[in-house]
Amino acid sequence: MAAPSILTLRLDPKLRKQLDRLSAATNRSRSFVAAEAIREYVALNTWQIAETVKAVAEADRGEFASEKQVQRTLRKWTRRAR
């Protein structure tokens, strides 16, 4: 595993205080909490972009749900909501 590298960034004072409070509450360093937040952000956005690319490719191939399939799904979910 490669050695961690240093990243310097600017935070709004309010966000910095929130980060400090979270760090203290979890008994973790500010650096750990910030790195974990960035890790989760990157993972989520990487997943979202990959899913969007797949969806666009499906749409380009014409792979859409039929109107009948959409109506059936809507009925199923609106019945459950009642």
C-alpha positions as CSV (number, residue, x, y, z in Angstrom):
1,M,0.0,0.0,0.0
2,A,1.3,3.4,-0.9
3,A,2.1,5.9,1.8
4,P,-0.7,8.4,2.3
5,S,-0.2,11.9,0.8
6,I,-1.1,15.2,2.3
7,L,-3.9,17.3,0.9
8,T,-4.4,20.9,2.0
9,L,-7.9,22.5,1.7
10,R,-9.8,25.5,2.9
11,L,-12.9,25.0,4.9
12,D,-15.6,27.5,5.9
13,P,-15.2,28.2,9.7
14,K,-18.7,26.7,10.4
15,L,-17.8,23.5,8.6
16,R,-14.5,23.3,10.4
17,K,-16.3,23.5,13.7
18,Q,-18.7,20.8,12.7
19,L,-15.8,18.6,11.6
20,D,-14.1,19.2,14.9
21,R,-17.2,18.3,16.9
22,L,-17.7,15.2,14.8
23,S,-14.1,14.3,15.3
24,A,-14.4,14.7,19.1
25,A,-17.7,12.8,19.3
26,T,-16.3,9.8,17.4
27,N,-12.9,10.0,19.1
28,R,-11.2,10.1,15.7
29,S,-8.8,12.6,14.3
30,R,-10.0,15.4,12.1
31,S,-7.9,14.0,9.3
32,F,-9.6,10.5,9.6
33,V,-13.1,12.0,9.6
34,A,-12.3,14.2,6.6
35,A,-10.6,11.3,4.7
36,E,-13.6,9.1,5.4
37,A,-16.0,11.7,4.1
38,I,-14.0,12.2,0.9
39,R,-13.8,8.4,0.5
40,E,-17.5,8.0,0.7
41,Y,-18.2,11.0,-1.6
42,V,-15.8,9.6,-4.2
43,A,-17.4,6.1,-4.0
44,L,-20.9,7.4,-4.3
45,N,-20.2,9.7,-7.2
46,T,-18.1,7.1,-9.0
47,W,-21.1,4.7,-8.7
48,Q,-23.6,7.3,-9.8
49,I,-21.5,8.3,-12.9
50,A,-21.1,4.6,-13.8
51,E,-24.8,4.0,-13.5
52,T,-25.6,7.1,-15.6
53,V,-23.2,6.0,-18.3
54,K,-24.9,2.5,-18.4
55,A,-28.3,4.1,-18.5
56,V,-27.4,6.3,-21.4
57,A,-25.9,3.4,-23.3
58,E,-29.2,1.4,-22.7
59,A,-31.2,4.4,-23.9
60,D,-29.0,4.7,-27.0
61,R,-29.7,1.0,-27.7
62,G,-33.5,1.8,-27.4
63,E,-33.9,-0.4,-24.2
64,F,-36.8,1.4,-22.6
65,A,-39.7,0.1,-20.6
66,S,-42.9,-0.1,-22.5
67,E,-45.8,2.1,-21.5
68,K,-47.6,-1.0,-20.2
69,Q,-44.6,-1.9,-18.0
70,V,-44.5,1.6,-16.6
71,Q,-48.2,1.7,-15.8
72,R,-48.0,-1.7,-14.1
73,T,-45.1,-0.6,-11.9
74,L,-46.9,2.7,-11.1
75,R,-50.0,0.8,-10.0
76,K,-48.0,-1.6,-7.9
77,W,-46.2,1.2,-6.0
78,T,-49.2,3.5,-5.6
79,R,-51.3,0.7,-4.2
80,R,-48.6,0.0,-1.6
81,A,-48.5,3.7,-0.6
82,R,-52.2,3.8,0.3
